[in-house]
Amino acid sequence: MTPIIHTQQLDKRFDRFQALDKVDLSIAPGTVGLLGPNGAGKSTLIKCLLQLQDKDGGKAALLGEDIDEHGREVRKRVGYAPEQDCHIPGMVGCEYVTYCAQLSGLPFESARQRAHEMLDFVGMGQERYRKVDTYSTGMKQRIKIAQAIVHDPELVFLDEPTNGLDPKGQAIILDLIERIWKESNISVILSSHLLHDVDRICEQIVIISQGRILVHDTLESLKKKRKPEAEVVVVERGPELVKALNEHGWPSEILSNGHVKVEHGQISLNPLIGILKRLGITPLEIKASPNALNELFVQALGSAESTS
C-alpha cells in the first residue's frame, strides 16, 4: 500500500529554532491524528509537505509522489484547512467554496454544483448565502472543511479544526471528519493538541514534540501496550480499598479527585468487582482505562524532555 505521507530526515529551521528535526515518517491511508502540544511542529510539518514553507533538508512524498519533483501536480489531489481563517473577505459562502473548486481546476458549472454538495455535506443551509465574515466560529470551521474537500481529494489536512468551539460544536465537526474517511474514502490528517479529538476518530497516531516524532503507531496497538487500568469512584473507604488492592498485587492510589486508580492487569473487570464485593464496597462507577491515551501522551512528552 502506497503511503499517503513519506518523509526521510525532513528538516526545518527558523533561525536558531529547530522546528522539524530529521523527521522520518511513513503513514498508511486512513484517519491519522497528528498530536502534540502547541509549538510542537505540527503546522510546520503540514506546511512543508504542502510546500507552503521551504524545507531545509531531507525528502518528502505525498501520495507516492516526491514533492520536489511533482509538488504542483500532487497538491491537486490534496485538501487543506489551515488553523487560521482562510476565507476571502466579502464573499458569500457558496461563492467562496465555488471559487476554491475552480482554483482546483473544475469548470464553473461543475464547481458550483460540487460546492453546494459539499455545503450540504457539512450541514450548512441558508447560511451559505451569507457573507463568510458574518459566520460564527462553528460555521467558519464547516466552510473550511467544505473548501478543503470540494475538489474530491485523496488526502486532506485539517489543522486544529475544533479550535474555539464548545463541546457540542466539537462533536459536530468530529462527526463530519469521521464521515470524510468512512463515506468518501478520503484520508485525513487531523492535527490537534486535544487528546479527545484524536481518540474519538483516528486509527493511527503520530505524536510530535520539539520537532521530533516520538510515537507513530495505531491507537489500538498503543493501548494494548498499556497495562489495563481502571478508576473506581467511591464515596468512602478509599484508603481501605487501596490497601486491599495493593495487597492483592495491583498497584493502586487515590487520585486528586478522590477516585481510586488501580493497575489491575486483567482483560476483564470481573476480578476487580469480586474484590469490591468481598470488601462490601459499592462503587458509584468503574471506568476502565479512562486515561490510556492521556498517559501515553504524557509519557512520550516526558521521554522527549529527558533526552533534550
N, C-alpha and C positions, 0 to 999 in steps of 0.2 A: 504494500500500500504506500503510495507516494505521500510523504509528509506534507502537511499544509505549511509548516514552517521548518526550516532547517538552517541553523547557523553554526559557524565554526570560528571560534576566537573573535567574536564580534566585540569591537571596542568603540567607545565614545568618550571624549573628554571635553570638559568646558573649563578652559584654562587649567588650573591645577586639580579640578574636581573630576574624579573618575566616575562618570555616570554609568557606563557599562564596562565591565571588567572581564574580557575574554569569555564571552557568553557562548556556550555550546548547548544547542537545543535541537531536538528532532521531535516534532509534535504531530501525532496522528489526527485525522479528521474527527470531529465531534464537538462537544462543548468543553471548553478549556477555561479554567479560572486562573488568571494571572494575578497573583495575590502578593501584597506587600504593603508596608507602611508608606505613608506619603513621603515622596522623595527617594523611593527605593530604586527607581529606574524603569518603572512600568511604562509610562508615557514615552520616555526616551526610546525604549526598545521598539514600541509600535511605530514611532515617527521615523526611526532609522530603517525599519523594514519597508515602510511606505515611501522612503526617500524624501520625506519632508524635512529631515535633517541628514546631513552627510555623516556617515560613519568614518571613524579614524583608522579602522583596521578590521581584518577578518572578512569572512564571506557570509552571504545570506541568500536564501532562496525562499520564494513564496510559491506554493502550488507546483513545486518541482522546477521552477524557472529562476535562474540566477538574476537577482535584482539589478546587478551592474550591467548585464547584457540585455535583459528583457524587461526592465523595470516598467516602462510605459505600457507595454502590452499586458503584463501580468496585473497591473493596477486596474485594468478594465474588468478584471474578474474578482475584484476585492471591494468591499464596502468599508466605510469608516464613519463612526460617530464620535467626534472628539469630546473631551471633557467639557470644554468651554462651548458656549453657544456659537453656532456656525451659520445662522440664518442671515439672509440679506435684508437689511432694514427697509421697511416699507412694502415688502412683498406679502401678498396673501398666501396662506399656507399651501393651497393646491397649486398655485403658480410656482411657488418655490420648489416643491417636490418635482413638478413637471420640468422645471428648468434643470434640476440636478439630473433627471433622467436624460435630458437632451445632451448635457455635458458628457454623459456616458456613451453617447452615440446613437440614442434612439431618435427616430424622426418624431416631429411634433405630435401627430395624432396618437402614435403608439405610446409616446412619453406621457401624454395627458391621461390616456386610459390606464396605463400602468400606475401612474401617480394616484389616481382615485382608488385603484385596487389596494394599493399599499396603505392609503389613509383609512380605508375600510378595515384592513388587517389590524392596524394599531388602534382601532376604535375611535377614530375622530369623525364626528358627524358634521353638523353645520359649522363647527369651529374652523373647518378647512377654508371657509370663505372669509375669514377674518384675517387681519394682518398678524403676522407671527409676533411682532413686537408686543401685542396685547395678550399673548398667551400666558397662562400660568406655568410654573416650573414643570409640572407634570405633562402638560401639553407640549412644551418645548422638547422634553425628553422623547415623547412619542414621535414628534415630527423629525427629530434627529434620526431615530431608528428607521422611519419611513424612507428618508432620503438615502440612508445607508444601504437599503436593500432594494431600492426601486429598480435597479438595473439587473436584478436576479444574479447576484454574485455567488461565487463558490465559498467565499470566506468573508466574514465581517468582523471588524474590530469595534468593540464597544467600550469606550473609556469612561469609567465611573458613571454608568447610565442611571443609577438611582440616587445620585447626589442631590441633596436638597429636598427630598421627598419624604412625606410622612409614611408610616408603616403601610397604610392602605395603598398609597401611590407606589411604594416599592414593590408590593405584591403584584400589582397590575403590570408593571414593567417587567418583572421577572417572569411572569406568565407569558408575556409576549416573546421574550428572549428564548424561553424554552420551546415555544411553538416554531420559532425560526429554524431550529435544528430538526425537530420532530416532524414538522409538516412540510418544510421546504428543503430539507437536507442541506442547509447552508451551515457550514462550520462556524462556530462562534468563539472568539477570544474575548472573554469578559474580564476586563481589567478593573480591579476593585481592591479597596482596603477593608471591605466588610466581609467577615467570615460567613455570615448568614447567606449573603448573595451567592457566594461560591458553593457552599454546601447544599444550597437549595437546588441548583440546576446543573452543576458541572460534573462531568465524568472524569476529567483529568484536572490536575492542579500543578501549577508552577509557582513556587514561592521564590521571590526575588528580594534581596536586600543589599544595599550599598553596591548596586550594580552587578551583583553576583547571583547566579542561580544556586539556591540552597536545596531545593527539592523539586523533583519532577516525577510524578507517578500518578496512577489512578487513585481517586479518593477511596475506592473500595480496598485497594491494596494497602494504602496508608493506614486506614482504620483497622485492618486486620493485624497490622504490626503492633498496634497498641494493646496492652493488656486490658481485658474488659473491666470497666469501672461502673459504678453507679452512685447516685446521690439518694440518700434516704432522708425524706423530710419527716421529722418527728417533732412533737410538741415538747416532750420532756424525755429524760433518761438518756440523753445523747451520750454523756460520758460512759455510762454503763454499757451502751451498745458498742462504743468504740473499743472498750476493754475486751468485750466478748469476741468481737471480730478479730482484733489483734491476736488474741489467744488462739483463735482458730487458724491463724496463719495468713489472714487477709489484712494487709496494711490499711489502716483507717485513721481518719482525723475529722475533727469538727471544723467546718469552714466558717468564714466570717459571717455568712448568712444564717448560721445555726444548723445547716444541713450536715449530715454525716456522709463523708466521701469514703468509699470503700473500693479497693482494688481486689475484686473477688476472683478474677481469672477464670470465670466459668462462662460457657456459652449460654446457659440458662440462668434465670434469676431464681429458680426454684430453691436451690440450696440456701441462698440468702434469705428468702422468705421463710424457710424452715427454721433458721436461727432466730428470726424475729418472733415466730410463733412460740418457740421454746422459751424465749425470754418474756413472752406475754406483752410484747410491744406492737402496737398497731400503728403503722406509719400513715401519714396523710397521703404520701406519694412516694413512688420509687421511680427514679429517672435513670434509664440505662445509658451509660456513656454519654452524658449530656454535653460534655465539652471536649470531645475527642479531637475535633478539628482545631479548636482553640489551643489545646495543649500541644498539638503538632506544630502549630504556627509559632507559639511562644518558644518551644524547644528549638526550632530551626533558627529563629532570630537570636536566641541566646548563644547558639553554636557559632553564628556569624560574628557576634560581638566579641566572643572569647578568642577568635582567631584573627581579628582585625588589629 
